[in-house]
Amino acid sequence: MKIFTTGGCGFIGSNFILQNIALHQNTILNLDKLTYAGNSDNLEHLNKNNNYQFVHGDICDKNTVSSIFNEFLPDVVVNFAAESHVDRSIDGPMIFIKTNVLGTANLLNEAMNYWINNKNFIFLHISTDEVFGSLGKKGLFNELSHYKPNSPYSASKASSDHLVRAWNHTYGLPTLITNCSNNYGPYQFPEKLIPLVITNCLDEKPLPVYGKGENIRDWLYVEDHVDAINNVLSNGRAGETYNIGGNNEITNIDIVKTICYILDEIKPRASGESYKKLIMFVSDRPGHDFRYAIDSTKIKNEVGWFPKESFKTGIRKTIQWYIDNEKWWRRIKKNNAN
């Protein structure tokens, strides 16, 4: 396939590109604005690969997007491009509206113009379970759950989901939407919970935990997520939405303690003390959703996908990756400190 990927220098997008070129020999054009979370270093060893092409640009730019459709002639669009950090959306919501809402609308409009003459085409939009809002102690989000976003980030993603559905329903554009649970794994931006805790442990810095750390998330190893996306592209039905979860519900404090426990084992502190001594509870962020959890029954039954990694296996792989790739995350932390 020829895949037009947006936001491919980000965490999930770069893992998607690496897997597709390595395992499936697909041809990929990657459009990325290279904002704070986009890192061209993630894909630097593909620079001489004939199956990979990079375009530095913005999904909001009509001319750039249009020229890519007309010159690259993709079979598929996979839209990862998004501002994606809740805390940043609270501090500066308007850039989230611009990229996640207006950018998606621009992509859809240009995709429709292209699809009129290229009927064997599909538009896959990557979204999040945060669009459904917060769960209580019981229940799971499924594809029929009502949207109830609680942060500027999740509201902007909910808006983009609605636009994708509207282009499918109104114009007939073949679309797919996936809503995933919290991802973790290689190449995740270091301000996110899991890489932040790992890298702060390695630097002997405090480990900030919101509130009492009782918020619950369903964790999905990023390579499992990429595998799910590829399965949806191959076997999903146009116009449908698929929820992707890892079946790993864990409180934030247990995530932090698990990372500390593993690092105590494989890379002990010089002092001999546990990394748990670095845990520091901080004021909860505004509107912090209590729990997210995904029901993945539909994607298992219709597409045949299920996660291969448990949290126990995935978190060890993730910790080892950050130990082995210290130069990668130190460069990011240095650049963001300046």
Wavefront OBJ file of the C-alpha trace (Angstrom):
o trace
v 0.000 0.000 0.000
v 0.877 3.654 -0.406
v 0.113 5.269 2.946
v -0.153 9.021 3.531
v 0.618 9.371 7.251
v 0.168 12.593 9.193
v 2.008 13.206 12.471
v 4.319 10.293 11.801
v 7.210 11.742 13.807
v 5.195 11.494 16.998
v 5.095 8.574 19.408
v 2.446 6.302 17.864
v 2.985 7.508 14.310
v 6.702 6.726 14.292
v 6.070 3.234 15.654
v 3.449 2.758 12.917
v 5.872 3.814 10.180
v 8.737 1.693 11.485
v 6.563 -1.427 11.698
v 4.955 -0.910 8.296
v 8.223 -0.436 6.460
v 10.035 -3.224 8.327
v 7.297 -5.865 8.233
v 4.983 -4.933 5.365
v 7.224 -3.054 2.898
v 4.537 -0.395 2.460
v 5.457 2.939 0.881
v 4.875 5.837 3.277
v 4.801 9.596 2.953
v 4.924 11.298 6.339
v 3.611 14.850 6.762
v 4.616 16.330 10.118
v 4.786 19.863 11.462
v 7.495 18.839 13.980
v 5.982 20.537 17.004
v 7.305 19.777 20.513
v 6.193 16.115 20.396
v 7.289 15.462 16.806
v 10.842 14.174 16.626
v 12.540 13.422 13.305
v 15.205 11.462 15.220
v 12.623 8.681 15.678
v 12.871 7.887 11.958
v 16.370 9.077 11.060
v 17.559 5.637 9.933
v 14.813 5.659 7.251
v 16.212 8.767 5.551
v 17.815 6.671 2.778
v 14.980 4.147 2.542
v 13.230 4.297 -0.822
v 9.921 3.380 0.807
v 9.909 6.459 3.039
v 9.376 10.129 2.228
v 9.157 13.012 4.698
v 7.369 16.331 4.138
v 7.726 19.077 6.754
v 4.347 20.759 6.826
v 1.016 21.401 8.521
v -2.252 19.490 8.025
v -3.989 22.892 8.156
v -2.181 23.947 4.954
v -4.583 23.291 2.065
v -1.956 23.580 -0.680
v 0.478 21.180 0.989
v -2.173 18.546 1.671
v -3.675 18.862 -1.814
v -0.303 18.496 -3.547
v 0.497 15.365 -1.535
v -2.774 13.731 -2.596
v -2.256 14.651 -6.248
v 1.423 13.688 -6.466
v 1.766 10.773 -4.014
v -1.589 9.144 -4.938
v -2.139 7.294 -1.646
v -4.315 4.247 -1.070
v -4.815 5.221 2.571
v -4.595 8.218 4.882
v -3.742 7.471 8.522
v -4.249 10.624 10.565
v -2.113 10.652 13.718
v -1.502 14.404 13.626
v -2.760 15.977 16.837
v -1.839 18.087 19.792
v -2.159 15.444 22.466
v -1.186 16.432 25.997
v -4.026 17.243 28.411
v -1.935 19.543 30.618
v -0.788 21.570 27.598
v -4.385 21.845 26.383
v -5.388 23.386 29.709
v -2.642 26.010 29.424
v -3.148 26.736 25.709
v -6.351 25.335 24.205
v -6.485 27.243 20.915
v -3.640 25.388 19.193
v -5.505 22.157 20.000
v -8.611 23.509 18.298
v -6.627 24.602 15.251
v -4.708 21.361 14.689
v -7.165 18.754 15.908
v -10.377 20.303 14.552
v -9.501 22.593 11.644
v -6.588 20.405 10.547
v -8.762 17.291 10.442
v -11.446 19.198 8.510
v -8.855 20.280 5.943
v -7.588 16.715 5.559
v -11.129 15.408 5.101
v -11.982 18.031 2.497
v -8.865 17.341 0.451
v -9.351 13.579 0.866
v -12.881 13.905 -0.541
v -11.637 15.846 -3.565
v -9.087 13.091 -4.171
v -11.523 10.212 -3.535
v -13.911 11.375 -6.260
v -11.404 10.079 -8.836
v -9.737 7.396 -6.691
v -12.450 5.136 -5.300
v -10.132 2.493 -3.813
v -9.181 4.766 -0.951
v -9.861 4.944 2.783
v -9.342 7.540 5.519
v -8.363 6.205 8.968
v -8.592 8.635 11.882
v -6.698 7.817 15.089
v -8.483 8.990 18.227
v -8.630 8.395 21.974
v -10.882 6.945 24.672
v -10.778 10.334 26.412
v -13.584 11.531 24.129
v -15.986 9.422 26.238
v -15.217 11.300 29.451
v -14.747 9.641 32.820
v -15.938 6.235 34.045
v -16.905 5.356 37.594
v -15.474 2.290 39.276
v -17.419 -0.052 36.981
v -18.226 -0.309 33.298
v -16.293 -0.058 30.023
v -16.349 2.278 27.048
v -17.626 0.674 23.857
v -18.291 2.009 20.369
v -21.806 3.136 21.365
v -20.715 5.077 24.459
v -21.840 8.702 24.576
v -19.223 11.375 24.005
v -18.562 13.471 27.104
v -15.094 15.056 26.843
v -13.822 16.941 29.873
v -10.601 18.672 28.756
v -9.822 20.971 25.816
v -7.718 18.125 24.378
v -10.473 15.506 24.545
v -13.072 18.002 23.305
v -10.935 18.770 20.263
v -10.504 15.047 19.537
v -14.246 14.473 19.980
v -14.867 17.254 17.472
v -12.527 15.659 14.944
v -14.253 12.274 15.377
v -17.609 13.903 14.645
v -16.203 15.530 11.519
v -14.916 12.192 10.225
v -18.349 10.613 10.769
v -20.025 13.567 9.063
v -17.854 13.267 5.943
v -18.678 9.570 5.790
v -22.422 10.008 6.334
v -22.924 13.143 4.237
v -20.504 12.622 1.353
v -19.876 8.872 1.433
v -16.131 9.239 2.042
v -14.873 5.808 3.191
v -13.638 6.389 6.747
v -12.571 4.425 9.795
v -12.103 5.668 13.366
v -10.139 3.991 16.137
v -10.341 5.082 19.782
v -7.462 3.739 21.836
v -6.612 3.572 25.521
v -3.385 4.999 27.009
v -0.321 3.968 25.016
v 3.186 3.346 26.311
v 6.429 2.066 24.803
v 9.441 3.236 22.752
v 9.673 6.833 21.491
v 7.046 8.286 23.849
v 7.586 11.959 24.640
v 9.276 12.160 28.073
v 6.667 14.410 29.724
v 4.071 11.591 29.608
v 3.622 9.570 32.812
v 5.553 6.369 32.093
v 8.634 7.850 30.356
v 8.658 10.736 32.841
v 8.818 8.325 35.770
v 11.470 6.153 34.106
v 13.731 9.048 33.152
v 13.271 10.863 36.482
v 14.238 7.662 38.298
v 17.390 7.398 36.200
v 18.198 11.028 37.050
v 17.289 10.622 40.745
v 14.606 13.317 40.414
v 11.216 13.464 42.190
v 8.404 11.353 40.733
v 5.304 13.620 40.663
v 1.966 11.839 41.132
v -1.329 13.739 40.804
v -3.605 13.668 43.856
v -3.351 10.295 45.574
v -2.506 8.472 42.343
v -5.851 6.648 42.350
v -6.850 7.547 38.766
v -7.148 4.434 36.614
v -6.121 3.930 32.999
v -6.191 0.977 30.610
v -2.657 0.634 29.232
v -1.861 -0.472 25.671
v 1.644 -1.313 24.442
v 2.285 0.826 21.362
v 3.336 -2.079 19.115
v 0.035 -3.794 19.915
v -1.739 -0.583 18.943
v 0.100 -0.434 15.625
v -0.800 -4.056 14.968
v -4.457 -3.202 15.673
v -4.356 -0.258 13.231
v -2.953 -2.488 10.487
v -5.650 -5.076 11.166
v -8.351 -2.390 10.939
v -6.905 -1.194 7.627
v -6.994 -4.748 6.289
v -10.249 -6.025 7.761
v -12.267 -3.063 9.078
v -15.550 -1.979 7.502
v -15.779 1.529 6.102
v -17.913 3.822 8.240
v -17.183 1.879 11.419
v -15.459 2.778 14.677
v -13.227 0.344 16.598
v -12.116 0.666 20.222
v -8.575 -0.561 20.966
v -7.657 -1.432 24.553
v -4.889 -3.308 26.288
v -6.981 -4.986 29.013
v -4.583 -3.583 31.619
v -6.409 -1.373 34.127
v -3.940 0.044 36.635
v -3.926 3.023 39.013
v -1.317 5.717 38.408
v 0.361 5.053 41.748
v 0.699 1.348 40.935
v 2.264 2.266 37.592
v 4.854 4.374 39.372
v 5.553 1.713 42.017
v 5.899 -0.986 39.331
v 8.491 1.060 37.471
v 10.365 1.679 40.722
v 10.286 -2.029 41.586
v 11.696 -3.071 38.188
v 14.415 -0.415 38.255
v 15.332 -1.430 41.824
v 15.998 -4.862 40.326
v 17.774 -4.056 37.056
v 19.443 -0.691 37.777
v 19.636 -0.106 41.563
v 20.340 3.317 43.031
v 23.865 3.943 44.276
v 22.433 4.740 47.709
v 20.756 1.358 47.943
v 17.384 3.006 48.598
v 14.304 2.150 46.538
v 13.271 4.525 43.773
v 9.909 4.671 45.594
v 11.539 7.152 47.966
v 11.413 9.660 45.088
v 7.592 9.601 44.859
v 6.058 13.022 45.494
v 2.301 13.688 45.521
v 1.255 16.953 43.851
v -2.022 18.856 43.463
v -4.419 17.179 41.058
v -4.893 18.810 37.663
v -8.237 20.479 36.803
v -10.953 18.127 35.564
v -8.816 15.021 35.957
v -10.914 12.061 34.703
v -11.086 9.249 37.251
v -11.046 6.168 35.050
v -10.858 5.065 31.420
v -11.344 1.453 30.319
v -12.003 -0.007 26.880
v -14.251 -2.852 25.737
v -12.361 -4.348 22.763
v -14.984 -6.988 21.910
v -15.880 -5.472 18.536
v -12.335 -5.329 17.171
v -11.686 -8.892 18.362
v -14.868 -10.259 16.779
v -14.883 -8.271 13.539
v -11.203 -7.733 12.852
v -9.550 -10.601 14.729
v -7.189 -8.459 16.791
v -6.202 -8.840 20.437
v -3.228 -7.453 22.427
v -0.164 -9.681 22.656
v 1.648 -7.861 25.478
v 0.564 -7.892 29.108
v 1.518 -4.834 31.136
v 4.066 -7.002 32.952
v 5.931 -7.813 29.740
v 5.382 -4.474 28.009
v 6.598 -2.295 30.875
v 9.863 -4.250 31.151
v 10.493 -3.796 27.432
v 9.713 -0.093 27.769
v 12.012 0.477 30.751
v 14.856 -1.340 28.997
v 14.321 0.750 25.849
v 14.690 4.006 27.801
v 17.817 2.672 29.509
v 19.286 1.694 26.137
v 18.279 4.935 24.378
v 19.423 7.533 26.894
v 20.807 9.867 24.220
v 17.382 10.039 22.575
v 15.443 11.227 25.621
v 18.216 13.410 27.033
v 18.323 15.386 23.792
v 14.554 15.967 24.007
v 14.682 17.027 27.661
v 17.555 19.403 26.926
v 15.761 20.973 23.960
v 12.573 21.481 25.947
v 14.459 23.003 28.882
v 15.914 25.717 26.646
l 1 2 3 4 5 6 7 8 9 10 11 12 13 14 15 16 17 18 19 20 21 22 23 24 25 26 27 28 29 30 31 32 33 34 35 36 37 38 39 40 41 42 43 44 45 46 47 48 49 50 51 52 53 54 55 56 57 58 59 60 61 62 63 64 65 66 67 68 69 70 71 72 73 74 75 76 77 78 79 80 81 82 83 84 85 86 87 88 89 90 91 92 93 94 95 96 97 98 99 100 101 102 103 104 105 106 107 108 109 110 111 112 113 114 115 116 117 118 119 120 121 122 123 124 125 126 127 128 129 130 131 132 133 134 135 136 137 138 139 140 141 142 143 144 145 146 147 148 149 150 151 152 153 154 155 156 157 158 159 160 161 162 163 164 165 166 167 168 169 170 171 172 173 174 175 176 177 178 179 180 181 182 183 184 185 186 187 188 189 190 191 192 193 194 195 196 197 198 199 200 201 202 203 204 205 206 207 208 209 210 211 212 213 214 215 216 217 218 219 220 221 222 223 224 225 226 227 228 229 230 231 232 233 234 235 236 237 238 239 240 241 242 243 244 245 246 247 248 249 250 251 252 253 254 255 256 257 258 259 260 261 262 263 264 265 266 267 268 269 270 271 272 273 274 275 276 277 278 279 280 281 282 283 284 285 286 287 288 289 290 291 292 293 294 295 296 297 298 299 300 301 302 303 304 305 306 307 308 309 310 311 312 313 314 315 316 317 318 319 320 321 322 323 324 325 326 327 328 329 330 331 332 333 334 335 336 337 338
